[in-house]
Amino acid sequence: MNAVKRIALALTCSGFLVASVWGFALLDSRWPAGTVVVHLQLGPSPGRLFDNSASWGEVVEGTLKLWSDQLLDTRFIVVRDSTAEIGPANGVNNVIFAPNIYGQEFGNAVAVAVSWRQNGVNSEGDVLFDENRDWNSYRGPLRRSNAGGAILDIRRVALHEFGHMLGLGHPDEAGENVKAVMNSRVSDLETLQDDDIIGAQSLYGKGREIAAVKQPGRSLVSTKKRKYSVRGTATLGQVTQVFLRNNRIRGKTYRAFGVDRWQAGVKLLPGVNRITVRVRTSSNRLLTVAEIRIRQK
């Protein structure tokens, strides 16, 4: 069968974007339900990394778990320090440092995700990090070396490239102004954002299978009230907690009463309030299940 190859790039930049709307971008393929075996073949790190991680493999395996924890029936399984064959279109999901992209230059890209698909379904996904860059693992703002060049955080770059493996594109290149790891440029963001999670779950439809919003019945409603009652349902036994956040009120979480049939009163401010509904599952996964807009007049 013929396979189609796709290359997705991550570029370096010191700036970062501020969220204003949900704007995830999707590519035209996805993995089937089940497990995706990923072969980590990054070799030894130069001693302890900045965040005290012992190896490249430890860091990158953690990023795969962050994505897996957002999904219910598509999971990454890691073979660390794998000795599997390395190469394009070989049926193995390789994660490696490399001098080039299977013969092509990296150019401005610091890493790439290369995917092959058959009939719209992913059959292989490789992630290649430019071995000629200065790599480490750390939290917080991007760092620079004493010589002035960038010290790249493999953790945030790996998060981005594995997002491509799942089927997410670059929201900023799709004309969106959002706060997301999946934007095309490396930034001070070093963990998954709500936009990234909602994008992955919209592609795989996971969180929505275990919980739903019943009131309001539309994604955008208007009210004169300063407080709105949001109600919904959740699968008892799979969901242990439901809570909501209003993007207009920072740092405030509204915990819902009940689980099987839940409701929560959310404070509103004049204008459009974007309410994110999240659930915590019995396996302690945190999933975003809905985003609604309530206009307070």
C-alpha positions in Angstrom: 0.0 0.0 0.0 1.2 3.5 -0.7 2.1 5.6 2.3 2.1 9.4 2.5 4.8 11.3 4.4 4.3 14.5 6.4 6.9 16.7 8.1 6.0 19.2 10.8 8.5 21.7 12.1 9.2 23.5 15.4 11.2 26.8 15.0 13.1 28.8 17.6 12.0 32.2 18.9 12.2 34.0 22.2 8.7 35.5 22.2 5.5 33.9 23.2 1.8 34.4 22.3 -1.1 35.3 24.6 -4.4 33.4 24.4 -7.6 35.1 23.2 -9.6 32.3 21.6 -9.6 28.5 21.3 -7.7 27.9 18.1 -6.2 24.5 17.9 -5.3 23.4 14.3 -5.7 19.8 13.1 -3.8 17.8 10.6 -5.5 15.2 8.3 -4.6 12.0 10.1 -4.7 10.3 13.5 -3.8 7.0 15.3 -6.3 4.3 15.7 -7.6 3.3 19.2 -5.1 1.2 21.1 -1.4 1.5 21.9 1.3 3.4 20.0 4.7 1.9 20.7 7.5 4.6 20.7 11.2 3.6 20.6 13.4 6.1 22.4 16.9 6.0 21.0 18.4 9.2 22.2 21.6 7.8 23.8 23.1 8.9 27.1 22.8 12.5 28.3 25.9 14.5 29.4 25.4 13.7 33.1 22.5 15.1 35.2 20.4 17.7 33.3 19.4 21.1 34.6 16.1 19.7 36.1 18.0 16.9 37.7 16.7 14.3 35.2 19.1 11.4 34.7 18.7 10.9 31.0 17.1 12.2 27.8 14.9 9.1 27.8 13.5 9.9 31.2 12.5 13.4 30.1 11.0 12.4 26.8 9.1 9.5 28.3 7.5 11.9 30.7 6.2 14.1 27.8 4.6 11.1 26.2 2.8 10.4 29.5 1.5 14.0 29.6 -0.2 13.5 26.2 -1.4 10.0 27.0 -3.1 11.1 30.3 -5.5 13.3 28.2 -6.8 10.4 26.2 -8.8 7.3 27.1 -8.1 4.7 24.5 -5.0 5.8 22.5 -1.9 5.4 24.6 1.8 5.9 24.1 4.0 3.0 25.3 7.7 3.6 25.5 10.7 1.3 24.8 13.5 3.2 26.4 17.0 2.7 25.0 15.6 0.7 22.2 17.8 -1.1 19.7 15.1 -1.3 17.0 16.0 -0.5 13.4 16.2 3.3 12.7 15.0 4.7 9.4 12.2 6.2 7.4 9.0 4.2 6.6 10.3 1.1 8.5 7.2 0.6 10.6 9.1 1.7 13.8 8.3 4.9 15.7 11.9 6.2 16.2 12.8 9.1 18.5 16.4 10.1 17.9 19.1 12.8 17.7 20.2 13.2 14.1 22.4 15.3 11.9 19.6 15.8 9.3 16.1 14.7 8.5 16.8 11.5 6.7 19.0 13.4 4.2 17.3 16.8 4.3 18.7 19.7 6.2 17.0 20.9 9.4 17.4 24.5 8.4 15.7 26.7 11.1 13.9 23.7 12.6 15.2 22.4 15.9 13.2 19.2 15.6 10.7 17.5 13.3 7.9 15.0 13.4 7.8 12.8 10.3 4.6 10.8 9.9 3.5 8.1 7.4 -0.2 7.2 7.0 -2.3 4.8 5.1 -5.9 5.6 4.2 -5.9 8.5 6.6 -4.6 6.5 9.6 -1.1 6.9 11.0 1.2 3.9 10.5 4.5 5.4 11.7 5.7 8.6 13.4 9.3 9.5 13.9 10.7 12.4 15.9 14.2 13.8 15.1 16.0 16.3 17.2 18.9 18.3 15.6 22.0 16.9 17.2 23.9 20.1 16.4 21.9 22.2 18.8 22.6 22.8 22.5 20.1 20.7 24.4 19.2 20.3 28.0 16.0 19.9 30.2 14.7 22.7 32.4 11.6 24.6 33.5 10.7 28.3 33.1 11.8 30.8 30.5 14.1 29.9 27.6 17.8 30.0 28.5 20.8 31.2 26.7 24.4 29.9 26.9 27.3 32.1 27.9 28.1 32.3 24.2 24.7 33.8 23.5 23.1 30.9 21.7 19.9 29.2 22.8 19.9 26.3 25.2 17.0 24.2 24.0 14.7 22.4 26.5 14.1 19.0 25.0 11.0 18.6 27.2 9.0 21.4 25.6 10.2 20.6 22.1 9.3 16.9 22.6 5.8 17.9 23.8 5.3 19.9 20.6 6.5 17.2 18.3 4.4 14.5 19.9 1.4 16.8 19.5 2.2 16.5 15.7 2.3 12.8 16.1 -1.2 12.9 17.5 -2.4 15.0 14.6 -2.2 18.6 15.8 -0.9 21.4 13.6 0.3 24.9 14.4 -2.6 27.2 15.5 -0.6 30.4 14.9 0.1 29.4 11.3 -3.7 28.8 11.0 -4.3 32.5 11.9 -5.1 31.9 15.6 -3.7 33.9 18.5 -3.6 31.4 21.3 -1.5 30.3 24.2 -0.3 26.8 23.2 2.7 24.5 23.1 1.6 23.7 19.6 2.4 27.1 18.2 5.2 27.0 15.6 7.9 28.7 17.6 9.6 27.5 20.8 8.7 29.8 23.6 8.6 30.2 27.4 5.7 27.8 27.6 6.9 24.4 28.8 3.8 22.4 29.5 0.5 21.6 27.8 -2.0 24.4 27.7 -5.8 24.1 27.6 -5.8 24.8 23.9 -3.4 21.9 23.3 -5.5 19.5 25.4 -8.9 20.5 23.8 -7.3 20.1 20.4 -6.2 16.6 21.1 -9.5 15.6 22.7 -11.5 17.1 19.8 -9.5 14.9 17.4 -9.8 11.7 19.4 -13.2 12.6 21.1 -12.0 11.2 24.5 -13.1 13.5 27.3 -16.6 13.9 25.8 -17.3 10.2 26.1 -17.4 10.3 29.9 -19.0 13.7 30.7 -21.3 16.2 29.0 -22.9 19.6 29.6 -26.7 19.7 29.5 -27.3 23.3 30.5 -26.7 25.5 28.6 -27.8 23.5 25.6 -25.8 25.7 23.2 -22.1 26.6 23.0 -23.0 30.4 23.3 -25.8 31.8 25.4 -26.7 35.3 26.8 -28.0 36.2 30.2 -28.5 39.2 32.4 -27.6 37.2 35.5 -24.3 37.7 37.3 -24.1 34.0 38.2 -25.1 31.1 35.9 -25.9 27.5 36.8 -24.1 25.0 34.6 -25.4 21.5 34.7 -24.4 18.2 33.2 -23.9 14.4 33.5 -20.8 12.2 34.0 -20.2 8.5 34.0 -20.3 7.4 37.6 -17.3 5.3 38.4 -15.1 6.9 35.8 -15.4 10.5 37.0 -14.5 11.5 40.6 -14.7 15.3 40.3 -16.1 18.0 38.0 -15.0 21.6 38.1 -15.2 24.7 36.0 -13.1 27.8 35.3 -14.0 31.2 33.8 -11.2 32.7 31.7 -12.3 36.1 32.9 -11.6 35.3 36.5 -8.1 34.1 37.0 -7.2 31.7 39.8 -10.8 30.7 40.6 -12.1 27.2 40.3 -15.8 26.3 40.7 -16.3 22.8 42.0 -19.5 21.1 40.9 -21.9 19.4 43.3 -22.5 15.8 42.4 -20.8 13.6 39.8 -23.4 11.5 38.0 -25.7 14.5 37.7 -23.7 17.6 38.5 -24.2 21.4 38.7 -22.1 24.4 39.5 -22.8 28.1 39.8 -20.2 30.2 37.9 -19.7 34.0 38.5 -19.9 36.1 35.3 -18.4 39.4 34.2 -19.9 41.7 31.6 -19.0 40.5 28.1 -18.2 37.0 26.9 -17.1 34.5 29.5 -15.4 31.3 28.3 -16.2 28.5 30.7 -14.0 25.4 30.6 -15.5 22.2 32.1 -12.9 19.7 33.3 -13.2 16.3 35.0 -10.8 14.2 37.1 -11.1 10.5 36.3 -10.9 7.6 38.7 -7.3 7.0 37.4 -6.5 10.6 38.3 -6.4 11.9 34.7 -7.4 15.5 34.2 -9.5 15.9 31.1 -11.2 19.0 29.5 -14.6 17.9 28.3 -16.3 21.1 27.1 -15.8 24.8 26.5 -18.9 27.0 26.5 -19.4 30.8 26.1 -21.8 32.8 28.3 -22.4 36.5 27.4 -23.3 38.5 30.4 -25.3 41.6 29.2 
